[in-house]
Amino acid sequence: MKKIFLLAILSLFSSLSISAQTAEITAAKRLVEPVFERVVKPDNIVELKSVLKNTKGKATFLWAISGTKGKEWDFEKGSSETTENIKVTFNRLGNYTITLTVVFDRNTDNETEIETEIEDYITVRSVFPELAALYAQKPKPNYEKLTLRASDFIAKPKYANDPTPYLFLAKGLYGLVKEGNAEPEFESALEESISALQSAVELDKNGVLNDVEHQNFINELEGYLLREYLEVHLDGKLPDLGEAIDLYKQTTLNPISINFLEAYYKYKMKNAKAANVIWSAEIPKLLKYERIEVDGKFTNSFKNELGVTIQLTESDLKVLKYGIMYSAVILLERDKNAEKGCELLRKVDPWFQFDKDFRNLFEGDLFSSCVKK
């Protein structure tokens, strides 16, 4: 009997392969809510499909799901451990690992086995209606109560791996910052908000942060850091700019947006070696970025250096613009020529074609050679 074992730990990809023979696992959705009071709704059902490629012989299937059948999860009618595709519902919150074992030509000399395992492939989450209601409360949210209740949920073991309470904690703490809450217990509210957001990012396996309401919050927080910290200190004291860069770096989901500004800062702080390391790593990446157009108009979607589609917020783009502009000037100073700076400016020129500050630099005397070429 020939065996091919494919044991992979993945949280971002939906398929695996080995040599020419593959047994892949796919699902139309990987983020789902649990069954409530034993009433199964269509949105509770996850269909897991096996996709076989370059395989020969009669196939038999065996599915396994982490947790206990009948307690954490159940098969829907018509599905079992041995059907080719399965429909499953989940009863408890958490991340679930899916394993598919496919045997070809069982009990023959040509028997072959392929096993595919994807860790944290399905996330079962709660929308936390109490927290959502507090955040949406009119005429204004009760941020202090939201912060306290979110903290209560985080302290419960059943929510230990759920990013959502951390997101609401981040929202509550940031709301206190906006309100100017001066209570001693909230004196570090901004830093704690950013820390809670980081925890949510680390725990998010299958796209909780992609919910529109969470994206709106991240955009708002980044915009606040841009206005109140980065732009205020761009031409001010360098240590203050360093602190502002650190805060934004902890918040953005797209580090390339802040890395060029960080390189500029390190160079100005007499740490040219660290700055050069950043530029050497980030410039080749940026040159591979392609901004996606829809109907002739740019969106905030990009193909990154790996060809993966990512979303940059408006704040990310603006921070990237500052980083490119300030880096271009420093690279001109460092190299005694405009070649590297021109390379950067030409790359992002289409992205900022209507930005006055960018145009003044790109078309001004310092980089006149860029435009001529």
C-alpha positions as CSV (number, residue, x, y, z in Angstrom):
1,M,0.0,0.0,0.0
2,K,1.3,3.4,-1.0
3,K,0.6,6.3,1.3
4,I,0.9,10.0,0.7
5,F,0.4,12.0,3.8
6,L,-0.2,15.7,3.4
7,L,-0.3,17.3,6.9
8,A,-0.3,21.1,6.6
9,I,-1.0,23.8,9.0
10,L,-2.7,26.6,7.1
11,S,-5.1,29.4,8.1
12,L,-5.0,31.6,5.0
13,F,-5.3,29.1,2.1
14,S,-8.1,26.9,1.1
15,S,-6.3,24.2,-0.8
16,L,-3.2,21.9,-0.5
17,S,-1.3,19.9,-3.0
18,I,1.5,17.3,-3.1
19,S,3.3,16.1,-6.2
20,A,0.8,15.4,-9.0
21,Q,-1.9,13.9,-6.8
22,T,-4.0,16.3,-4.7
23,A,-7.0,16.1,-2.4
24,E,-8.1,19.6,-1.7
25,I,-10.6,20.9,0.8
26,T,-12.8,23.9,-0.2
27,A,-15.7,25.8,1.5
28,A,-17.8,28.6,0.2
29,K,-17.6,30.2,3.6
30,R,-15.3,29.8,6.5
31,L,-16.9,32.2,9.0
32,V,-20.2,31.1,10.5
33,E,-22.4,31.6,13.5
34,P,-23.4,28.7,15.8
35,V,-26.7,27.0,15.9
36,F,-29.0,28.7,18.5
37,E,-31.5,26.6,20.5
38,R,-31.2,23.7,18.1
39,V,-32.8,25.7,15.3
40,V,-30.7,25.3,12.2
41,K,-30.8,28.2,9.7
42,P,-29.3,28.1,6.2
43,D,-26.6,30.5,7.3
44,N,-25.5,28.0,10.0
45,I,-24.6,25.3,7.4
46,V,-21.1,24.9,6.1
47,E,-20.5,22.7,3.0
48,L,-17.1,21.2,2.8
49,K,-16.1,19.8,-0.6
50,S,-13.3,17.4,-1.6
51,V,-11.6,18.3,-4.9
52,L,-9.5,15.5,-6.4
53,K,-6.9,16.3,-9.0
54,N,-4.6,14.0,-11.0
55,T,-5.8,10.9,-9.1
56,K,-6.6,7.4,-10.3
57,G,-8.7,4.6,-9.0
58,K,-11.9,4.3,-6.9
59,A,-11.9,6.8,-4.0
60,T,-13.2,6.4,-0.5
61,F,-13.4,9.3,1.9
62,L,-13.0,9.9,5.6
63,W,-13.7,13.3,7.2
64,A,-12.6,14.4,10.6
65,I,-13.4,17.7,12.5
66,S,-11.7,18.8,15.7
67,G,-14.0,18.8,18.7
68,T,-16.7,16.3,19.6
69,K,-19.5,15.3,17.1
70,G,-22.9,15.9,18.7
71,K,-21.4,18.4,21.1
72,E,-19.3,21.0,19.2
73,W,-20.6,20.1,15.8
74,D,-23.0,17.8,13.8
75,F,-23.4,16.5,10.3
76,E,-26.5,17.6,8.4
77,K,-28.9,15.0,7.0
78,G,-27.3,13.1,4.1
79,S,-23.7,13.7,5.3
80,S,-21.4,11.4,7.2
81,E,-17.7,10.9,7.8
82,T,-17.5,8.9,4.6
83,T,-19.4,11.0,2.0
84,E,-17.5,12.8,-0.7
85,N,-18.8,16.2,0.4
86,I,-20.3,17.1,3.7
87,K,-22.6,19.7,5.3
88,V,-21.9,20.6,8.9
89,T,-23.3,22.8,11.6
90,F,-21.5,24.0,14.7
91,N,-22.8,24.4,18.2
92,R,-19.9,26.1,19.9
93,L,-17.7,29.0,19.3
94,G,-14.1,28.5,18.2
95,N,-11.8,27.5,15.4
96,Y,-12.1,24.1,13.9
97,T,-9.5,22.0,12.1
98,I,-10.7,19.9,9.1
99,T,-9.0,16.7,8.0
100,L,-9.8,14.7,4.8
101,T,-8.4,11.3,4.1
102,V,-8.9,9.8,0.7
103,V,-8.0,6.2,-0.1
104,F,-7.8,5.0,-3.7
105,D,-8.2,1.4,-4.8
106,R,-8.7,0.2,-1.2
107,N,-7.5,-3.4,-0.4
108,T,-5.6,-3.7,-3.6
109,D,-1.9,-3.6,-4.5
110,N,-2.4,-0.1,-5.9
111,E,-3.9,1.3,-2.7
112,T,-2.9,4.9,-2.2
113,E,-3.8,7.3,0.6
114,I,-3.8,11.1,0.7
115,E,-4.4,13.0,3.9
116,T,-5.0,16.7,4.0
117,E,-5.4,18.7,7.2
118,I,-6.1,22.5,7.5
119,E,-5.8,24.0,10.9
120,D,-8.4,26.6,12.0
121,Y,-10.2,26.3,8.6
122,I,-13.6,27.1,10.0
123,T,-14.3,29.9,12.5
124,V,-17.5,29.9,14.5
125,R,-18.1,33.2,16.1
126,S,-20.8,35.3,17.9
127,V,-21.7,38.8,16.7
128,F,-22.1,39.7,20.4
129,P,-25.4,41.6,20.1
130,E,-25.0,43.3,23.5
131,L,-21.7,44.8,22.6
132,A,-23.0,45.7,19.1
133,A,-26.0,47.5,20.7
134,L,-23.8,49.5,23.1
135,Y,-21.6,50.6,20.2
136,A,-24.6,51.6,18.1
137,Q,-26.5,53.3,20.9
138,K,-28.0,56.7,20.1
139,P,-27.5,59.6,20.4
140,K,-24.0,58.4,21.3
141,P,-22.5,55.1,22.4
142,N,-21.8,54.4,26.0
143,Y,-18.0,53.8,25.5
144,E,-17.2,53.3,29.2
145,K,-19.8,50.5,29.5
146,L,-18.8,49.0,26.2
147,T,-15.2,48.9,27.4
148,L,-16.2,47.2,30.7
149,R,-18.5,44.6,29.1
150,A,-16.1,43.8,26.3
151,S,-13.4,43.1,29.0
152,D,-15.9,40.9,30.8
153,F,-16.4,38.7,27.7
154,I,-12.6,38.5,27.1
155,A,-12.1,37.2,30.6
156,K,-14.4,34.2,29.9
157,P,-12.6,31.1,28.7
158,K,-15.2,30.3,26.0
159,Y,-14.3,33.5,24.2
160,A,-10.5,33.1,24.6
161,N,-9.9,32.7,20.9
162,D,-12.6,35.0,19.6
163,P,-11.3,38.3,18.1
164,T,-14.7,40.1,18.3
165,P,-14.7,41.1,22.0
166,Y,-11.2,42.5,21.5
167,L,-12.5,44.6,18.6
168,F,-15.3,46.0,20.7
169,L,-12.8,46.7,23.5
170,A,-10.7,48.6,21.0
171,K,-13.7,50.5,19.9
172,G,-14.8,51.4,23.4
173,L,-11.3,52.6,24.4
174,Y,-10.9,54.6,21.3
175,G,-14.3,56.2,22.0
176,L,-13.1,57.3,25.4
177,V,-10.1,58.9,23.7
178,K,-12.5,60.8,21.4
179,E,-14.6,61.9,24.3
180,G,-11.5,63.1,26.2
181,N,-12.3,60.9,29.2
182,A,-10.0,61.9,32.0
183,E,-10.6,59.0,34.4
184,P,-7.3,57.7,35.8
185,E,-8.2,54.1,34.8
186,F,-8.4,55.2,31.1
187,E,-5.3,57.4,30.9
188,S,-3.7,54.9,28.5
189,A,-6.9,54.3,26.5
190,L,-5.3,54.9,23.1
191,E,-2.4,52.5,23.6
192,E,-4.8,49.9,25.1
193,S,-7.1,50.3,22.2
194,I,-4.3,49.6,19.7
195,S,-3.2,46.6,21.9
196,A,-6.7,45.2,21.8
197,L,-6.8,45.6,18.0
198,Q,-3.5,43.8,17.7
199,S,-5.0,40.9,19.8
200,A,-8.0,40.8,17.4
201,V,-5.7,40.7,14.4
202,E,-3.7,37.8,15.8
203,L,-6.8,35.8,16.7
204,D,-8.7,36.4,13.4
205,K,-8.2,33.3,11.3
206,N,-11.0,33.6,8.7
207,G,-11.9,37.3,8.1
208,V,-13.8,38.7,11.1
209,L,-11.9,42.0,10.5
210,N,-13.3,42.1,7.0
211,D,-16.8,43.0,8.3
212,V,-17.7,46.5,7.1
213,E,-18.3,47.8,10.6
214,H,-14.9,46.7,11.8
215,Q,-13.2,48.0,8.7
216,N,-14.9,51.4,9.3
217,F,-13.5,51.4,12.8
218,I,-9.9,50.6,11.7
219,N,-10.1,53.4,9.1
220,E,-11.3,55.8,11.7
221,L,-8.5,54.9,14.2
222,E,-5.9,55.1,11.5
223,G,-7.2,58.5,10.4
224,Y,-7.0,59.8,14.0
225,L,-3.4,58.6,14.3
226,L,-2.5,60.2,11.0
227,R,-4.1,63.6,11.8
228,E,-3.2,63.9,15.5
229,Y,0.2,62.2,15.6
230,L,1.9,61.7,12.2
231,E,1.1,64.9,10.4
232,V,1.6,67.0,13.5
233,H,5.1,65.7,14.0
234,L,6.3,65.3,10.4
235,D,8.3,68.5,10.5
236,G,8.6,68.6,14.3
237,K,10.8,66.9,16.9
238,L,12.1,63.6,15.6
239,P,11.5,61.6,18.9
240,D,7.8,62.6,18.7
241,L,7.6,61.4,15.1
242,G,9.2,58.1,16.1
243,E,6.4,57.6,18.7
244,A,3.8,58.4,16.1
245,I,5.3,56.0,13.6
246,D,5.3,53.3,16.3
247,L,1.6,53.8,17.1
248,Y,0.6,53.7,13.4
249,K,2.8,50.7,12.7
250,Q,0.9,48.8,15.5
251,T,-2.5,49.7,13.9
252,T,-2.2,49.3,10.2
253,L,-2.9,46.0,8.5
254,N,-0.5,47.0,5.7
255,P,3.0,47.6,7.1
256,I,4.4,48.8,3.8
257,S,2.3,52.0,4.2
258,I,4.4,53.1,7.2
259,N,7.8,51.4,6.5
260,F,9.1,54.1,4.1
261,L,8.4,56.8,6.7
262,E,10.1,54.7,9.3
263,A,13.2,54.4,7.1
264,Y,13.2,58.2,6.7
265,Y,12.9,58.6,10.5
266,K,15.8,56.2,11.2
267,Y,18.0,58.0,8.7
268,K,17.3,61.3,10.3
269,M,18.1,59.8,13.7
270,K,21.6,58.9,12.4
271,N,20.8,55.2,12.0
272,A,21.5,55.0,8.3
273,K,22.2,51.2,8.5
274,A,18.7,50.5,9.8
275,A,17.2,52.9,7.2
276,N,19.0,51.2,4.4
277,V,17.9,47.8,5.5
278,I,14.3,48.9,5.3
279,W,14.7,50.6,1.9
280,S,16.5,47.5,0.5
281,A,13.6,45.3,1.5
282,E,10.7,47.6,0.8
283,I,11.6,49.2,-2.5
284,P,11.7,46.0,-4.5
285,K,8.3,45.0,-3.0
286,L,6.7,48.3,-3.8
287,L,7.9,48.2,-7.4
288,K,5.9,45.0,-7.9
289,Y,2.7,46.6,-6.5
290,E,-0.1,47.2,-9.0
291,R,-3.1,49.3,-8.2
292,I,-6.3,47.7,-9.4
293,E,-8.5,49.8,-11.7
294,V,-12.3,49.4,-12.1
295,D,-14.0,51.2,-15.0
296,G,-10.9,53.3,-15.6
297,K,-10.7,54.5,-12.0
298,F,-8.3,53.5,-9.3
299,T,-9.6,51.7,-6.3
300,N,-7.7,51.1,-3.0
301,S,-7.2,47.5,-4.0
302,F,-3.6,46.5,-4.9
303,K,-1.8,43.4,-6.0
304,N,1.2,43.1,-3.7
305,E,4.6,41.7,-4.4
306,L,3.2,38.1,-4.1
307,G,0.2,38.8,-6.4
308,V,-2.2,38.8,-3.5
309,T,-5.0,41.4,-3.5
310,I,-4.9,43.7,-0.5
311,Q,-6.9,46.7,0.6
312,L,-5.1,50.0,1.6
313,T,-7.2,52.4,3.6
314,E,-7.2,56.1,2.7
315,S,-4.9,56.8,5.7
316,D,-2.5,54.0,4.5
317,L,-2.3,55.6,1.1
318,K,-1.6,59.0,2.6
319,V,1.0,57.7,5.0
320,L,2.6,55.8,2.1
321,K,2.7,59.1,0.1
322,Y,4.5,60.9,2.9
323,G,7.0,58.0,3.2
324,I,7.8,57.9,-0.5
325,M,8.2,61.7,-0.7
326,Y,10.4,62.0,2.4
327,S,12.4,58.9,1.4
328,A,12.9,60.2,-2.1
329,V,14.5,63.4,-0.8
330,I,16.8,61.5,1.6
331,L,17.8,59.0,-1.1
332,L,18.8,62.0,-3.3
333,E,20.9,63.3,-0.4
334,R,22.4,59.9,0.3
335,D,23.3,59.0,-3.3
336,K,24.1,62.4,-4.6
337,N,21.8,61.7,-7.5
338,A,18.1,61.4,-8.1
339,E,18.0,57.9,-9.7
340,K,16.6,55.9,-6.7
341,G,14.2,58.7,-5.7
342,C,12.9,59.0,-9.2
343,E,12.3,55.3,-9.3
344,L,10.1,55.5,-6.3
345,L,8.3,58.7,-7.4
346,R,7.6,57.3,-10.9
347,K,6.2,54.1,-9.5
348,V,3.5,55.9,-7.3
349,D,3.0,58.8,-9.7
350,P,-0.3,57.4,-11.1
351,W,-1.6,56.8,-7.6
352,F,-1.2,60.4,-6.6
353,Q,-1.7,62.2,-9.9
354,F,-4.2,64.7,-8.3
355,D,-2.3,65.3,-5.0
356,K,-0.9,68.8,-4.9
357,D,1.9,68.1,-2.5
358,F,3.1,65.1,-4.5
359,R,2.9,67.0,-7.8
360,N,4.9,69.9,-6.3
361,L,7.8,67.6,-5.3
362,F,7.7,65.3,-8.4
363,E,7.5,68.2,-10.9
364,G,9.8,70.6,-8.9
365,D,13.5,71.4,-9.3
366,L,14.8,68.5,-7.1
367,F,13.4,65.8,-9.3
368,S,13.1,67.6,-12.7
369,S,15.1,64.8,-14.2
370,C,12.4,62.3,-13.3
371,V,9.8,64.0,-15.4
372,K,12.1,64.5,-18.3
373,K,12.7,60.8,-18.5
